[in-house]
Structures are given as C-alpha cells and as structure tokens.
Amino acid sequence: MSDEDITLTAGDAEVTVRPGNGGRVSGLRVGGVELLRQGDRFGCFPMVPWCGRTRDGRFRNGTTVHQLPLNAPPHAIHGTARDAAWRTARKSADEAVLTYDLVEPWPYPGRVTQQFTLGEDALTLTMAVETYDSSFPAQLGWHPWFNRSLGGADAQDVRLDFTAAWQEERGDDHLPTGKRVDPRPGPWDDCFGMPDGVDVTLTWPGQLELKVTSREEWVVVYDEQSEAVCVEPQTGPPNGLNTHPRLVTPLEPLEATTTWTWRRL
C-alpha cells in the first residue's frame, strides 16, 4: 500500500497519520480543536530504535561498539525512523498499521510496526521492534507535541499534573548522570520514573483534560518552548542503549503501548 496520509475518525475525534513523514501522527482533533502542534517536525513522532540522546552517538552490543550520526551534536537523538518513510500495512475507518524496516545508519536489520487505534475518547498507539537475525539493544517511545493553548477568547495554557517516584538527575550534557533525585519543579527537559506506569494529566482549563498513560515506567517531560509541551512515554531513559539496554532477539521483540484518553471540561 502507498504512504499517502491516512485519516481516522471516531465520534467527533479525527486523527491524521503521515506514513511518508516519519510515520507520525500529524494531527489529533477533538470537536474540531487541534491538540497537536502543527508542522513537519511536530505532531507526534515515533522514537525508535532509541529514545532521546545517546551519548556521543555510541552504543555497545557485546564487544562491538557502534557509531551513530551525531544529529544533535555531540549526541545522536530520537532514533532514525522519524526521518523515514513508512509503509501502510492496513487501514480502516478507525485503525491503521504501519511498518518500517531498519536500515543504515542503524547497524542491525529489523522491522518496526506501529498500530494506531482511535476511539471516541481515546487514541491507543502500539509499537514493536522485531528481528529475525542478530540480537541488538533498542528503545522505543513517542514524542508528542501538545499545543500549550487550544485557542479561544478565554483560553488558558495547559497544566501538567503527575507524581513521579524519582527524577533522573540531568547533567550539563542533558543526559542522566545515573543519580536519581526527588522530582524538582519545572520547566523541564527531564526524565522521570514511574514504576507503576506512566500517568500524566494535561488540563486545558475549561476546555479539555487528556491523560497520557503507559505500562512503561519512563517518561520525558519537555515544556521549555512557548508553543507546546511534550510528554514522552518510553522504554528507558535517555542514553538507555548504554545504561538500560532492552535486547531485541528473534524470540523476543520489544513492544510498548501508550493511550491518550480525553474528556471535555
């Protein structure tokens, strides 16, 4: 099937998926109101086969050290799939499945599958990395850009609410130092630990409440830009290819799911 844009609908919710632009969700509209920041780099893109920054673009698999392109010097950031064209495996009115085959500069063959399922009050995103060849460490996650304001005469900026067990101390290089600290007040470009699963609430007062949940225990929160805030569930912290590697093997893929649930206020 082609990589043309896909529109999913359920009730008054509408989602646009762009296989040809990194397999991203480019729009989520509820009652005609757009929740995601617009633009080719924004929306919500998949982070795979790693999330956030990988220190100096290097990671180890056994005794082999690999070098990735430094697309956020001096580090490599957010994986390779967000810059690639995905293929549509199937689609219906409220569901789509995309695939992407890992290629250079990622050094191992594998396939990534994304599933998007839209309900009247929820969007569920599922991603899996599998291999039929060499085993390798990987991460996956999602990087949504939620609009800080939904517009309107009396619109207020979004409020973020969450309770984390810890915050990864961030070094001057924007990477975790390896030390866990008590959560600190924002603004943030930081990774938090939620061992019972990611659970973050975004509230646009008087308009909408949206919950981001996942069974994963890691979430990066980024709210240092004026236009949008990011709540990023992922399978490990930044630099996790080196510090918390999750091994993808021919017998065991890496899989994760996040659900966004909303209600009108």
N, C-alpha and C positions, 0 to 999 in steps of 0.2 A: 504494500500500500504506500501511498505518497506521504510526503512530510508536510502536507498542507495543514493550516491551522484547523483546530478542532474546537467546536463549541458544544458544551454540555449544559443541559438545563434540568432543573427540578424545582417545582413550585415557582417562586419568584427569584430563585438563585440561578446565576449563569456563570460558567467558568470557560475561559479561553485557554487552550493548551497549544503551545507552539513547538511541534517536533523539530522544525528546521532551525529554531533558535535555542539550542541547548536543552530541549525537552522541558521547557519551563512552563509554569502557569503564568500567563501574562496578564490575566485579569480575573477577578472574583467580584461579581456584582450581586448585591442583595437588595431587592426592591429598586434596582436601577442605580444604586450607590456603589461606586468603585472603592474597594477596600485596599487594593494593592497599588503601590507606586508604579506609574506607567513609564515605559521606556525599554529599549532593547536590553539593557543591562539589569533591569529590575524585575518586577513581578515576584515570582518565587522560583528559584533555580535549584536543581539537584547538586549537592556537593558529593562527588564520587570520582575516583576511588580514594580520596581523602578529604578531610574537612578542615577548614581554617588554614593556618600556616603550618608548613613543615619546615623545620629549622634548616636553613642553608640549602633547602631543596634536596636533602639527602635522607635516605632511609635504608635500613639493613634488612635483608631477608636471609637468615642464616649467616653465612660468612661473606655474602655478596653485598656490596654497598652500591646503591643506585643513585644517580644524579638526575633530578628533575629540573625543568626550566624554571628560572627564577622570575616568575611573573609578578611578584610583589617583593622586589629586592630588599633585603638579602634572602628572602624566603620564597617558597612555592606555596600558592594559596588556592583553596577551594576545588581542587581536582581538575580534570580535563573535560568532563562530559558537558559542562555548561557552555563550552565553546564549540560543541559538535552538533551535527545534525543527527537526530534520532529518527527511527522508522516507526510508523504506526502498525502495530500488530493486529489490533482490532479496536472497534469503537461502536458505541451505541448512543442513545439519547443522553444517558447519564453516566457513562463509563468509557474510559479509554485505556489502552495498554500500549506502551512504547518500549522499544528496545534499542540498545546501543552496544556495539562491540568495541571493547577496549583495544586501542591501538597506540603506537608511538605518540608521544614520548613515554607513556606508561609501558613498563618493560615486560608485562605478562599478559597473555591472552585471557579473555573472559567476556562475559556478557552481563550487561545491566538491564534490568526490567523495571519499569515504573508502571504502576496502576493508579488511576485517578477515579474515584467513585464519589459522585455527587448525590446528596440527598437534599430535602427541602431545608434542612437546618444544619447540614454538616458536609464537609469535604474530607474524605479519607485518602491519604497518599501512602502508598506502599512501594518500597524499593528493595531489590535484591541484587546481589552480585554473585555470580556463579562461575566456575571454571571446570573445564574437562581435561585440563592439562596440569601445569605447575601450580602448586600452592603458593599463596602470597598474602602478606598483610594488607588490609584495606580498612577504610572507613566509609560511612555514608551518612548523609543528613540533608536537611533542607534549609534554604536561605530565603525566607520570605521578607519582603519589604512592605510592611503595612503602613498605609498613609497615616501620618501623625494627626491630620484633621480630615474629617469626612465632608467638610464644607457645610454651608448653610449660615444664615444670619447669626445664629446664636451658638455656632459650633465651638466646642472646647477641644483642646488637644487630648489625645489618648492618654489613659492612665494604665500603667503596668503594675500588676499585683502578682507576687509569687513568694513562696517560702522555700528557700534552699537550705540544704544541710551544711553546705560549705561553698566557698568561692575559691577558685584556683588563683593563687597569687600571681599577678601578671608582672613580668619583668619589663625592663625598658625596651626589650626587643619584641614586645607584645605577645610573648609566649609564656605559658605557665612555668614558674620556677620549680615546680614539684612540691611546693608547700601549700597546704590547704589552710585558709583563713576564714574567720567569720564573715558572712556577707556584708559588704560595705555599700553605702548609698551611691547612687549613680551621679553623673552619667557613666554609662558602662560601654566597654568593648571587652566583655569578660565572660568567662566560662563558669557555670555554676553546677553543682552536683545535687541531684535529686534522686536518691536511691530507691524511692518508691515510685519513680516515674516522673517524667516532665509534666508539669501542670502550671501553666501561666495564663493569667486572665488579662485581656486587653479590653478596656472600657472607654468608649467614646460617650461621655456623659449625655444623657437624654436621647441617645441615638441607638447604640448597639453595644452588646457585650460579646466578645469572642474568646473562647478558651482554646489554647493550644495544648494538646496532651500527647503523650507517647509513653510506651513502656521503657524506652531508653532512659538512662539516668543523667545524661549530659545535655546542657542547653547553653548556647551562647546568646547573650543579650547585648544588642548594639543599639544605642539611642543617641549617638553623638552628632547625627545630622538633623537639620531643621525640618526636612520634608517627610521623613519616615523613621520607623523603628523596626528592628529585626529581632525575631525570636526563633532561634535555630536549634531544633532538636537534632542530636547526632549521636553516633555510636561510640564516641570517645572524645576526649578533649583536643584542642589544638596541639599539633605535633604528636598526635596519638599514634601515627605509624611507627614512631620510635618509642613512645612511653607506654601505650596501651594497645599494642597491636592485636587486631582481631583477624585470625587466619581464615582465609577462604581456601577450601580444599575441594577436590572433586566430589567428596561425600558430604560436605557441609558448606552450603552457601552462607553469605552474610545477608540478613534480612532485617528490616525495620519498618515501622508504621507510625505515622502521626495523623491525628484527627483534629480538625478545626471545627468547633461547634459554636453556633451563634444564636442570639435571641435579640429581639427588638426591645428597647427600653422605653 
